[in-house]
Amino acid sequence: MTPPLVSIICLCYNHAPFLHEALDSVLAQTYPNVEVLVVDDCSTDQSVSIIETYVQRHPQIRFIRHTQNQGNCASFNEALQLSQGEFIIDFATDDVLHSERVSRQVEAFLQLPASYGVVYTDAELIDEQGVSLGFFYNRAVSGKLSPKPATGDVFAEVLGRYFICPPTMMMRRRVLEELQGYDPALAYEDFDFWVRSARHWQYHFLDEVLCQRRMHPHSLSRKVYQKGDKQLASTVKVIQKAQKLVRTPQEKEALKARIRYEARHAYFTTNYPEATELLNLLEQEQGMTSVYRILQLLTRQKVPLQFLRRWYHRWKYGHIAA
């Protein structure tokens, strides 16, 4: 019996320094039924020539080369339409897959009910030179992980906090088809995908380290919560979508917590238009407190208190809370 086909969609934009290691890791998968699609989104470095070398040596790779930059979401959607796999991996070509990655996640999927749409794992974090920076989850001596992973119905969890390392996900194709892929109007895909998919599909955490996530200054994750961050506008749109999906009091409280978190960061990074929108959303959700009314006033007056952000991070770094 032929095992399910897995499509690895490799997204590249100026990843030349990391491409060899990334593509080698894809081709080294022990799983026997994989298709590989590579999209270059108009790189300005040597990425295209490197990819073309791989295509010559490995003609099974399908290469899509853009002449205009379209962004991650549109690039992924294009490859998704051309792919045929029952399961999908969205793979940035500055990251690295462990050789057992596909095999272990497919094995997990096959043991789960059909209601599960995503399997995610732990990841090792590495720098530009490939030096280990630790892991996504901190592990206490007792074995407890932080942030705490969630399994099953995770809708309220994805609203209220960050606990998934995006490149570790394997997704069931049917989930992406129901959502019609990623939303190309957004600057990033993760939060939107989690909210829309978790409303109808369950998630499973597989407690293994099956990839390396590259942390470098040009990655999208390093640009979030900076002055002029374009991702914040997308976050506002996702929260507006989430408002229509919330069903329970627990989910409503999680949504308020998310809005408060994003509003604080928008304000402290002087992204005042987004902070204003977020505080208006908080008001709609009847989640305003005296603290956030003060924050609303400071935002309207564009009073710069960025020094408080450093204090805030020391006080409650990495948490989303009221």
Disulfide bonds with the S-S distance in Angstrom:
none
